[in-house]
Amino acid sequence: GYAAQKLGITLHDLLALGRQNPDDSSESFNMAYLAIRGSGAVNGVSRLHGKVSRHLFEPLFPRWPADEVPVGHVTNGVHMPSWDSAAADDLWTKACEKDRWLGTAATLEQDIRRVSDESLWQFRIAASKSLVEYARERLSRQLAASGASSEAIDGAKHLFDPNALTLAFARRFATYKRPNLLLHNPARLLRLLANPERPVQLIIAGKAHPEDRAGQALIHEWISFIRRPETRPHVIFLSDYDMLLTERLVQGVDVWINTPRRPWEASGTSGMKVLVNGGINLSELDGWWAEAYTPEVGWALGDGLEHGDDPAWDAVEADALYDLLEREVIPEFYTRDQRGIPTAWVKRMRESMARLTPRFSANRTVREYTEQHYLPAAAAYRLRTSNKGAIGRQMVDWQHSLEQKWPTLHFGEVKVETRGEQHVFEVQVCLNGLDPKAVRVELYADGIMGSAPARQEMKRLRQLAGVPGGYVYSATVSAARPPADYTARVIPHCDGVAIPLEDARILWQR
């Protein structure tokens, strides 16, 4: 079979790599477990996703603190030239030159800040006009294909106002994305949309999986709302959601709305695509927006905490969403200076473009993967295969030694002496024949108030008299924290081996 012929292991051993307990053949096979055990590095696709993933995969690293579960993060980014409009490309080219995405993008933030309010606003006016024209044409074709009346088709050709504030919600319809949060109070939503002095228009687009009945039901709720005569002029649903539709929406929309249930959105990239086009995000503090948001670049929904599938919390956030639109978003868009420019809006737009577009571009993402993962992986491969695999064999021998000796390792006496502003720890460790170079003895304390844990390597002072394989280790730390905060531990150590990813053994003193 494949396992024996290609991998040189039995099928049983291959399946064991996909279980939390490799020896429990009744446990279901988990592809993520297999992937982690076969990887040299693991990362989430946003900072929050990395944190969530560390919690999810804690069972593979028993007794390791959650912060040390070996899952980092490289936040997603998008290929900006694939999503910018022709007008956006022209604007960025004039400000930042044609080859702006071929280098480090280090100067883009300063360059785009030099663009005047007038230029940015004229750019957005043209983008809105283009989107409205496209939406009218697409909706007309959609209605014609569905057998709608000629009156309805003709009406679609005159729908929406290029000068009105345009919001969009477009993505896969799944319950965790809460696509109907805006519909929590239909009457209040309609009042916001139909204000004759400050009109708002809303484009909804998306699909549900063919087997996702709940997602399909959410779409039907929007269709029912849109079919009301009083709603029809203000909201449209564009079907057959695809990349072309996404492209046109992100190029022309004023505000991109995203309402996932935190922390279910691993990253999300649709909101990144509006950045280069001058659109502004209003999103739940989840995925990429949890690390991107500041008050100067957009609007945030939620309190940054997890509330589960709680209808009461959904109601709270729905009201908060209406409040944001009513009190901040809509007034800012319609408050104009003597030139007819919404200066506060343009300022927010400029900050979003300048700060976030380079940061959430594929340039940064690819660079981080290259520097943090690909180059180290290549170096590790060269190291392990050098000299006909001699170092790789040494690593295997080291691991076999750990397997034999680890169960007998134990701690002896622990002494702590406070000298002025320092605690001096001395710890006895019995390695019972294991090479001291095969392990690392550390002093550890949990982080305080969100800070990183304290980890300090303990130095081997001397061999313990009368105890074969026994040693005394010492470390000095600040006395700012009580001695009881600290505990000693032993972890595997071998140059070039990722701990705990490749060996999750750990022994705590207490």
NORVEN-V532373 format. One record per backbone hydrogen bond with DSSP energy under -0.5 kcal/mol. CO is the residue of the C=O (numbers start at 0). NH is the residue of the N-H. E is the energy in kcal/mol with one decimal. If there is no record, write none. Layout:
co	nh	e
CO	NH	E
CO	NH	E
This chain:
co	nh	e
0	4	-2.7
1	5	-2.9
1	6	-1.0
2	6	-1.0
2	7	-0.8
2	8	-2.0
9	13	-2.0
10	14	-2.6
11	15	-1.9
12	16	-1.0
13	16	-0.7
14	17	-1.5
15	18	-1.6
17	29	-2.7
19	21	-0.7
20	23	-2.2
22	24	-1.0
23	26	-1.6
28	30	-0.5
29	33	-2.0
30	34	-2.6
31	35	-2.5
32	36	-2.4
33	37	-1.1
35	38	-1.5
41	71	-2.6
43	73	-2.4
44	75	-2.3
45	49	-2.3
46	50	-1.8
47	51	-2.7
48	52	-2.6
49	53	-2.1
50	54	-1.5
51	55	-2.2
52	56	-2.4
54	57	-1.0
56	59	-1.4
57	60	-2.2
58	61	-0.5
60	63	-1.9
64	67	-1.7
65	68	-1.3
68	70	-2.8
71	43	-2.7
77	79	-1.3
77	361	-2.2
78	81	-1.9
78	82	-0.5
79	82	-1.7
79	83	-1.7
84	88	-2.8
85	89	-2.0
86	90	-2.4
87	91	-2.8
88	92	-2.4
89	93	-2.3
90	94	-1.8
91	95	-3.5
92	96	-2.1
96	99	-1.1
98	101	-1.8
104	107	-0.7
106	110	-2.4
107	111	-2.7
108	112	-1.2
109	113	-0.6
110	113	-1.1
111	114	-1.3
115	119	-2.3
116	120	-2.6
117	121	-2.4
118	122	-2.0
119	123	-1.9
120	124	-2.5
121	125	-2.1
122	126	-1.8
123	127	-2.6
124	128	-2.2
125	129	-2.2
126	130	-2.1
127	131	-2.5
128	132	-2.2
129	133	-2.1
130	134	-3.1
131	135	-2.5
132	136	-2.1
133	137	-2.9
134	138	-2.6
135	139	-2.2
136	140	-2.0
137	141	-2.4
138	142	-2.7
139	143	-2.3
140	144	-2.4
141	145	-1.1
142	147	-2.6
143	146	-1.3
148	152	-2.3
149	153	-2.5
150	154	-2.2
151	155	-1.8
152	156	-0.9
153	156	-0.6
154	157	-1.5
155	158	-1.1
160	163	-1.9
164	166	-0.5
164	200	-2.8
165	253	-1.5
165	254	-1.8
166	202	-2.4
167	256	-2.6
168	204	-2.1
171	173	-1.0
173	176	-1.3
173	178	-0.5
174	177	-1.5
175	260	-2.7
177	180	-1.8
179	182	-0.7
180	183	-1.6
182	185	-0.6
184	188	-2.4
185	189	-2.5
186	190	-1.9
187	191	-1.9
188	192	-2.2
189	193	-2.7
191	194	-0.6
192	199	-1.9
193	195	-0.5
198	164	-1.2
200	166	-2.9
201	203	-0.5
201	235	-2.0
202	168	-2.4
203	237	-2.7
204	170	-1.6
206	172	-3.8
208	211	-2.2
210	212	-1.3
211	215	-2.1
212	216	-2.2
213	217	-1.5
214	218	-1.5
215	219	-2.1
216	220	-1.7
217	221	-1.5
218	222	-2.4
219	223	-2.5
220	224	-2.0
221	225	-2.8
222	226	-1.8
224	227	-1.2
227	230	-1.0
227	231	-2.2
230	233	-2.7
230	234	-1.1
233	201	-2.6
235	203	-2.8
235	237	-0.5
236	238	-0.6
237	205	-0.8
241	245	-2.4
242	246	-2.7
243	247	-2.1
244	248	-2.4
245	249	-2.8
246	250	-1.3
247	251	-0.9
248	251	-1.0
248	252	-2.5
253	279	-2.4
254	167	-1.8
254	256	-0.6
255	281	-2.7
257	283	-1.9
259	261	-0.9
260	263	-2.6
261	306	-0.5
263	265	-0.9
264	286	-0.5
266	287	-2.4
268	271	-0.5
268	272	-1.2
269	272	-0.7
269	273	-0.6
270	273	-0.6
270	274	-0.5
271	274	-0.8
271	275	-0.6
273	276	-0.7
273	278	-2.1
274	277	-1.6
279	255	-2.6
280	298	-2.4
281	257	-1.8
282	300	-2.4
283	285	-2.6
285	288	-1.2
285	289	-0.6
286	289	-0.9
287	290	-1.2
287	291	-1.5
288	292	-2.3
293	296	-1.9
293	297	-0.7
296	280	-0.5
298	282	-2.0
300	284	-2.0
307	309	-1.8
308	310	-0.6
309	313	-2.2
310	314	-2.0
311	315	-1.8
312	316	-2.7
313	317	-2.4
314	318	-2.2
315	319	-2.0
316	320	-2.4
317	321	-2.3
318	322	-2.5
319	323	-2.6
320	324	-2.2
321	325	-2.9
322	326	-3.2
323	327	-2.0
323	328	-2.5
324	329	-2.5
327	331	-2.0
328	332	-1.9
329	333	-1.9
330	334	-1.0
331	344	-0.5
333	335	-0.9
336	339	-2.2
340	336	-2.1
340	342	-1.6
341	345	-2.6
342	346	-2.3
343	347	-2.0
344	348	-2.6
345	349	-2.8
346	350	-2.2
347	351	-2.4
348	352	-2.6
349	353	-3.0
350	354	-2.7
350	355	-0.5
351	355	-1.7
351	356	-0.8
352	356	-0.9
354	358	-0.6
355	359	-2.5
357	360	-1.2
359	77	-2.0
360	364	-1.6
361	365	-3.1
362	366	-2.0
363	367	-2.4
364	368	-2.5
365	369	-2.5
366	370	-2.9
367	371	-3.0
368	372	-2.0
368	373	-2.8
369	374	-2.7
372	376	-2.5
373	377	-2.3
374	378	-2.5
375	379	-2.6
376	380	-2.2
377	381	-2.3
378	382	-2.3
379	383	-2.4
380	384	-1.9
381	385	-1.0
382	385	-0.5
383	391	-1.2
384	387	-0.6
384	388	-1.0
385	388	-0.6
385	389	-1.1
385	390	-0.7
386	389	-0.8
388	392	-2.3
389	393	-1.9
390	394	-2.1
391	395	-1.8
392	396	-2.5
393	397	-2.5
394	398	-2.2
395	399	-2.3
396	400	-2.2
397	401	-2.0
398	402	-2.3
399	403	-1.7
400	404	-2.4
401	405	-2.9
404	407	-1.9
405	408	-1.8
409	429	-3.1
412	427	-2.2
414	425	-2.7
416	418	-0.6
416	423	-2.9
417	419	-0.6
418	421	-1.2
420	478	-2.6
421	418	-3.1
422	424	-0.6
422	476	-2.4
423	416	-2.2
424	474	-1.7
425	414	-3.2
426	472	-3.0
427	411	-3.2
428	430	-0.7
428	470	-2.6
429	409	-1.5
430	433	-1.5
434	437	-2.6
435	438	-1.2
437	492	-2.3
439	441	-0.5
439	490	-2.4
440	457	-3.3
441	488	-2.2
442	455	-2.2
443	486	-2.3
444	453	-2.7
447	450	-1.8
452	454	-0.6
453	444	-2.0
455	442	-2.9
458	460	-0.7
458	473	-2.4
461	471	-2.7
462	464	-0.5
463	466	-1.8
465	467	-0.5
466	469	-2.3
468	430	-3.4
468	431	-0.6
469	463	-3.2
470	428	-2.8
470	472	-0.5
471	460	-2.9
471	461	-1.1
472	426	-2.9
473	458	-2.8
474	424	-3.0
476	422	-2.9
477	480	-0.7
481	484	-1.9
482	485	-1.9
486	443	-3.0
487	508	-3.0
488	441	-2.6
489	506	-2.4
490	439	-2.7
493	496	-2.3
496	498	-0.7
497	501	-3.5
497	502	-0.5
504	491	-0.6
506	489	-2.7
